[in-house]
């Protein structure tokens, strides 16, 4: 495995395959790092992020902490996919689906937000930018991993 006959000569495709796996690991690790960093920031300092959600006081802090806990829950799938992206490719696809659901939901919420909620809209744009970028990067990484594995 890792070699293919091409015109009577052997071609080693392992470096190309490895680069697809390492790109997948890099992208997954980057998204995982930012997700967990955001989660921990929301949990540790909810008062700093509550205004971006247009909430305040104890209820607002509790809501932001809850969002942080949800972020941690959603990231439980990442370590196995980072470790062995090809072996756990179905898990990788689940992560991509989670990212797509988040992006679609955030976009829908932003589009249905009435005027006059500037801080909330700014938060929505930040989430959409990050999740959109992560979604595209993970799709590209998965596709390259898949294509290099097919040889």
C-alpha positions in Angstrom: 0.0 0.0 0.0 1.2 3.5 -0.6 2.7 2.5 -4.0 1.2 2.5 -7.4 2.6 1.2 -10.7 2.9 4.0 -13.3 4.3 3.0 -16.7 6.4 0.1 -15.3 7.9 2.1 -12.4 6.7 2.3 -8.8 5.6 5.6 -7.4 5.5 6.1 -3.7 2.3 8.0 -2.8 2.8 7.9 1.0 4.2 11.4 1.3 1.2 12.8 -0.5 -1.2 10.7 1.6 0.6 11.9 4.8 0.3 15.5 3.7 -3.5 15.0 3.4 -3.7 13.5 6.8 -1.5 16.2 8.3 -3.6 19.0 6.7 -6.7 17.4 8.2 -5.0 17.2 11.6 -3.9 20.8 11.3 -7.3 22.1 10.4 -9.1 20.1 13.0 -6.6 21.1 15.7 -7.0 24.8 14.8 -10.8 24.7 15.0 -10.6 22.6 18.1 -8.2 25.1 19.8 -10.3 28.1 19.0 -13.5 26.4 20.1 -12.1 25.3 23.4 -10.4 28.7 24.0 -13.8 30.3 23.4 -15.6 27.8 25.6 -13.1 28.3 28.5 -13.3 32.1 28.1 -17.1 32.0 28.3 -16.9 29.8 31.4 -14.2 31.8 33.2 -15.3 35.3 32.4 -18.9 35.3 31.3 -19.4 39.0 32.4 -16.9 40.0 29.6 -19.0 38.3 26.9 -22.6 38.8 28.1 -23.0 42.3 26.5 -22.3 40.7 23.1 -25.4 38.6 23.6 -27.4 41.5 25.0 -27.8 39.9 28.4 -26.6 41.0 31.8 -26.5 40.1 35.5 -26.5 36.7 36.9 -28.9 35.3 34.3 -26.7 36.7 31.5 -23.5 35.2 33.0 -25.3 31.9 33.5 -26.4 31.9 29.9 -22.9 32.7 28.6 -21.4 30.0 30.9 -23.9 27.5 29.5 -22.9 28.4 25.9 -19.3 27.7 27.0 -20.3 24.3 28.4 -22.1 23.5 25.1 -19.0 24.4 23.2 -17.0 21.9 25.3 -19.7 19.2 24.7 -19.6 19.8 20.9 -15.8 19.4 20.9 -15.7 15.9 22.4 -15.6 14.5 18.9 -12.4 16.3 17.8 -9.6 14.4 19.6 -10.2 11.0 17.9 -10.5 12.7 14.5 -7.3 14.7 15.1 -5.4 11.6 16.1 -6.5 9.4 13.2 -8.5 11.4 10.6 -8.7 8.6 8.1 -9.6 5.9 10.5 -12.3 8.1 12.1 -13.4 9.7 8.9 -17.1 9.2 9.8 -16.4 11.2 12.9 -14.7 13.8 10.8 -17.8 14.0 8.7 -20.0 14.4 11.8 -17.7 17.3 12.8 -18.2 18.9 9.4 -22.0 18.4 9.7 -22.0 20.0 13.2 -20.1 22.9 11.7 -22.6 23.2 8.9 -25.6 23.1 11.4 -23.9 25.8 13.5 -23.2 28.0 10.4 -26.8 27.6 9.1 -28.3 28.3 12.5 -26.2 31.4 13.1 -26.9 32.7 9.7 -30.7 32.2 10.1 -30.6 33.9 13.5 -28.7 36.9 12.1 -31.0 37.2 9.1 -34.1 37.2 11.3 -32.7 39.6 13.9 -34.7 42.8 14.0 -32.8 46.1 13.5 -31.4 47.8 16.6 -29.4 44.9 18.0 -25.9 46.0 17.0 -23.9 44.1 19.7 -25.9 40.9 19.0 -25.5 41.3 15.3 -21.7 41.8 15.7 -21.5 38.6 17.8 -23.5 36.8 15.1 -21.1 38.0 12.4 -18.1 36.8 14.4 -19.6 33.4 14.9 -20.5 33.2 11.2 -17.0 34.2 10.1 -15.3 31.7 12.3 -17.7 28.8 11.6 -17.8 29.6 7.9 -14.0 29.6 7.7 -13.8 26.4 9.7 -16.5 24.7 7.6 -14.7 25.5 4.3 -11.3 24.6 5.7 -12.5 21.2 7.0 -14.3 20.4 3.8 -11.2 21.1 1.8 -9.0 19.1 4.2 -11.4 16.2 4.2 -11.6 16.2 0.3 -7.8 16.3 0.0 -7.4 13.5 2.5 -10.1 11.5 0.7 -8.5 12.1 -2.7 -5.0 11.2 -1.6 -6.3 8.1 0.1 -7.9 6.8 -3.1 -4.6 6.1 -4.8 
